[in-house]
Amino acid sequence: MDSCCIYRFPKTDTIYFYKGDSKKGIFPGFVIAPFDLNDGIYTITDLYECNPTDISEILKSSNDASLTFPLPDLSTTEAAHHKIVKGIQNILNGDLSKKIIASKVIVKSGSIDLEKSFESLCESFPEAFIFLFYTPETGIWIGASPEILLNCENSILSTYALAGTRPACTIGNWDDKNIKEQAIVKNYIVDIFQSFGLTPSVSDTKTRKAGSIEHLLTEIISPLDASNNIVEILRALSPTPALSGYPKEMAMQAIKMLEDQPRGYYGGFIGPYKNAEDFNFFVNLRSIRIAAGRYCMHVGGGITALSDAKEEWIETERKAASIFSSLKLKN
């Protein structure tokens, strides 16, 4: 067994420890999908319940030689991030009518105490999906995702549109930019569900706290029937406009053109999968990649024609700080 995963669901205390073997594709087990699904989905299969010592042994012997996406060498500077934002806005004046996401890459040196960091993330983010996983293809990741991609239980699909960002406990109404960003995501998900013959129910939009920041959230649920193809629904949903932009294909092309580092598994989805009627997939967000005494975080932000480049930089700094403050380094 060459791979492992640990996870805790939102609003629970139970932590699951598993080891298994990595296999390309979606199978029963713990699924790890990249931002661009064409780059290859992996599953930790034949899961065997284990203990923290087993996990530590696998992580100690982890080998990064076969990583699908090498760890970046450098962080994105503020000047480079501003250039990406301006490049996006130039496109927004043309065919890309809504928005896309710019990502900032942060690379730091040091050894993370994974066990203590996992515990810290659980304490700091009670409403997040806390995870740690390793496969030879993906490397080591740890994080606290605030966002469901798609869940299914008792033949009921559930997800939510999560977008917009501001400091937690901000007084007053949300601004138009954030409201419009979140509405794009909500409408996209509803349209995808309807295109597969689903009948989604949509909740009122509310504010969801995630550590030191908060987002706008709308819950969306729909009955599932045997005629629905879950893999095709997942491919249509991921990445949502909150991670890529809208229109999706044009946004993905712009991301490849403007961003100097591939996103890899950041912005993809992860989680346990039993079968097509029983799974829990979360977006790989607020996460850290770890390799060879270094660690890396990708941070995204919604860009519109009205975005201020400096404010976008500050927003990504807040998102990064919300996770970095919970990491525990080894002495």
Disulfide bonds with the S-S distance in Angstrom:
none
